[in-house]
Amino acid sequence: MKSPPFVAGAFYDLNKDDLLKRLEWCFSDNRIGPGVLPEKPTNKLEKNVGAIVPHAGYIYSGPVAAWAYLELSKLGKPDTVILIGPNHTGAGAEIGVWPEGVWQTPLGELKVAKDVVETLLGSSVNLMPDTASHIGEHSLEVQLPFLQYIYGNDFEIVPITMMIQSLEFSEVLSESIKKVFERFPERKFVIIASTDLNHYESQEITVKKDEKFIKAVISEDPKKVVKAVKENDITACGFGPVSVVLKLKLGKPKLLKHATSGDTSGDLTHVVGYASFIVS
């Protein structure tokens, strides 16, 4: 079973050479990017870690995402990356786990960790083997070229979408991932939570709302994240995946970079907020 690159040519470049140049631009950008290229890790990741990253088109959020991938490159190479993102399409399962096979990008193929998937699916009736929730969904696919850029293609992935992002479902998914950690103690995992922050309001309003969301994430309390979203009408699309990473208690979240689409496009009337965190 193969997942083709559904959003290549839209969210990121379809041509391999163009994509590599775009990724280098994301890292090298010194306006909102880190301004430096990562070095390929030669050591194995020592402990399970998390990251929170945006998922818009690379020209908008790529430099912000690059901050998290730069930090991940410094920590070592994992065996498996579990990717958790929101379900934008409304299709498929409430929590949809891609069951097996490979995902393709212009940089090559990545194998799905079937044994990890089986452990997840066996841990809760709320997790379903599902492809419909992933078809046309961009929040996870846009992370793969970044991962391939820093790690190559010899690691495995587990793509998961969340349609229901309640605290209850975040708790279910986090407990299922903890069972994966317990079953495969010799493996090291990176857990990616994919979210953009506030959507389509002015730069001034979005920055204020984003700051409240960021403060809640740094508190390490998923309840505060959900409360901030609801009380301040923050349209962060992946607060459920963020809650999962916080519930895993992988470490203290560190904000690496916050910016908006307005910082790259120059249009400050209707912007989207982006932030990168490392959790280790």
LINZIPE-V657346 format. One record per residue. RES is the residue in three letters. PSI is psi in whole degrees, 0 to 359 (999 if undefined). OMEGA is omega in whole degrees, -180 to 180 (NA if undefined). NEAR is the number of other ideal C-beta (glycine too) atoms within 12 Angstrom. Layout:
RES;PSI;OMEGA;NEAR  RES;PSI;OMEGA;NEAR
This chain:
MET;125;-178;21  LYS;139;171;19  SER;112;180;33  PRO;167;178;22  PRO;89;-174;33  PHE;322;-172;28  VAL;11;172;33  ALA;137;-175;28  GLY;353;177;20  ALA;295;-179;17  PHE;335;177;35  TYR;171;-171;40  ASP;141;180;29  LEU;325;-180;21  ASN;134;-176;17  LYS;311;-178;21  ASP;320;178;13  ASP;322;180;19  LEU;317;178;30  LEU;319;177;24  LYS;321;179;21  ARG;318;179;34  LEU;318;177;37  GLU;322;177;27  TRP;318;-180;27  CYS;316;-180;47  PHE;321;-174;34  SER;340;-178;21  ASP;129;-179;30  ASN;15;172;15  ARG;300;177;19  ILE;356;176;34  GLY;175;-178;36  PRO;340;177;30  GLY;16;-179;19  VAL;145;177;20  LEU;144;178;23  PRO;155;170;29  GLU;141;179;19  LYS;128;-179;19  PRO;138;178;26  THR;346;180;13  ASN;159;177;14  LYS;144;175;18  LEU;134;-174;30  GLU;333;-179;17  LYS;159;178;22  ASN;135;-177;33  VAL;165;179;36  GLY;163;174;45  ALA;149;175;51  ILE;124;-172;55  VAL;154;176;51  PRO;174;-176;54  HIS;30;177;44  ALA;184;175;39  GLY;146;-174;29  TYR;327;-179;43  ILE;340;180;25  TYR;306;-173;32  SER;353;-177;45  GLY;314;179;44  PRO;327;177;42  VAL;316;178;46  ALA;325;-177;52  ALA;330;178;43  TRP;315;-179;38  ALA;320;-179;49  TYR;330;173;46  LEU;316;179;35  GLU;319;178;35  LEU;323;-179;42  SER;333;-179;34  LYS;339;-173;26  LEU;344;-179;32  GLY;169;-173;26  LYS;130;179;32  PRO;168;170;39  ASP;320;-174;28  THR;142;174;38  VAL;121;175;45  ILE;121;-177;49  LEU;128;-178;52  ILE;123;-179;54  GLY;166;176;46  PRO;157;176;41  ASN;104;-179;36  HIS;337;-172;32  THR;335;-177;24  GLY;4;180;17  ALA;155;171;18  GLY;203;-171;27  ALA;161;177;30  GLU;317;168;30  ILE;107;-173;43  GLY;122;-180;40  VAL;121;177;43  TRP;124;-166;44  PRO;322;-175;29  GLU;176;175;25  GLY;215;-178;24  VAL;154;170;24  TRP;138;-177;42  GLN;143;167;27  THR;173;175;37  PRO;346;180;29  LEU;2;178;31  GLY;192;-176;23  GLU;146;175;24  LEU;130;-177;34  LYS;139;174;29  VAL;134;-178;36  ALA;91;-173;34  LYS;322;-179;22  ASP;325;175;21  VAL;317;178;39  VAL;315;-179;34  GLU;321;177;22  THR;317;178;28  LEU;311;-177;42  LEU;329;179;29  GLY;352;-174;17  SER;341;-176;25  SER;140;177;26  VAL;347;-180;14  ASN;343;177;27  LEU;128;-175;38  MET;140;170;30  PRO;124;-168;28  ASP;136;173;32  THR;334;-175;28  ALA;324;-178;23  SER;346;-178;35  HIS;340;-176;43  ILE;117;-178;28  GLY;357;179;24  GLU;132;-173;39  HIS;343;-167;36  SER;331;179;41  LEU;320;-177;48  GLU;321;-176;42  VAL;347;177;45  GLN;335;-171;51  LEU;315;178;47  PRO;325;176;43  PHE;314;180;47  LEU;318;179;42  GLN;326;-180;34  TYR;321;-177;38  ILE;332;-173;39  TYR;344;-170;36  GLY;207;-177;19  ASN;4;-175;24  ASP;48;168;18  PHE;165;-177;35  GLU;160;-178;35  ILE;158;172;43  VAL;102;-180;47  PRO;130;-178;51  ILE;130;173;55  THR;148;177;46  MET;113;173;47  MET;319;177;33  ILE;119;-173;28  GLN;30;179;36  SER;164;176;24  LEU;325;-179;27  GLU;315;180;23  PHE;327;175;34  SER;322;178;36  GLU;316;179;26  VAL;312;-177;30  LEU;320;180;48  SER;321;178;39  GLU;324;178;24  SER;320;179;37  ILE;324;176;43  LYS;325;178;27  LYS;326;174;23  VAL;314;178;37  PHE;319;-178;28  GLU;322;-177;16  ARG;327;-177;21  PHE;65;-175;26  PRO;338;-178;14  GLU;344;-179;13  ARG;149;176;27  LYS;137;-172;31  PHE;143;163;45  VAL;131;178;48  ILE;117;-179;49  ILE;123;171;48  ALA;124;-175;53  SER;122;176;52  THR;144;161;52  ASP;165;-178;45  LEU;223;-173;50  ASN;146;-174;39  HIS;135;160;30  TYR;35;167;21  GLU;180;-177;26  SER;162;177;21  GLN;315;-177;26  GLU;313;-179;18  ILE;317;-177;27  THR;317;180;38  VAL;318;180;28  LYS;316;179;23  LYS;317;179;33  ASP;321;-179;41  GLU;324;177;24  LYS;320;178;31  PHE;314;-180;44  ILE;318;178;37  LYS;320;180;23  ALA;320;178;35  VAL;314;-179;43  ILE;335;177;26  SER;343;-180;22  GLU;12;-176;25  ASP;108;179;20  PRO;328;179;34  LYS;323;178;22  LYS;328;177;26  VAL;310;-180;42  VAL;320;179;31  LYS;317;179;20  ALA;318;179;32  VAL;313;-175;33  LYS;316;-175;20  GLU;334;-176;15  ASN;9;179;27  ASP;50;179;17  ILE;122;-174;37  THR;46;174;27  ALA;123;-169;40  CYS;345;-176;36  GLY;41;-179;47  PHE;337;175;44  GLY;307;175;40  PRO;322;177;51  VAL;317;179;52  SER;322;179;44  VAL;312;-179;47  VAL;319;179;47  LEU;321;-180;38  LYS;337;179;33  LEU;343;177;39  LYS;54;-179;23  LEU;348;-178;34  GLY;184;-179;22  LYS;128;178;18  PRO;134;177;37  LYS;121;177;24  LEU;126;179;29  LEU;319;-179;34  LYS;140;172;38  HIS;134;177;34  ALA;181;177;38  THR;168;176;41  SER;333;178;37  GLY;334;179;28  ASP;338;177;28  THR;322;-176;29  SER;333;-176;21  GLY;349;178;13  ASP;110;-176;17  LEU;8;-177;19  THR;323;-180;16  HIS;98;-173;20  VAL;166;173;33  VAL;137;-180;40  GLY;146;180;44  TYR;144;175;51  ALA;149;174;48  SER;135;175;45  PHE;151;166;44  ILE;141;-179;35  VAL;101;-175;37  SER;999;NA;31
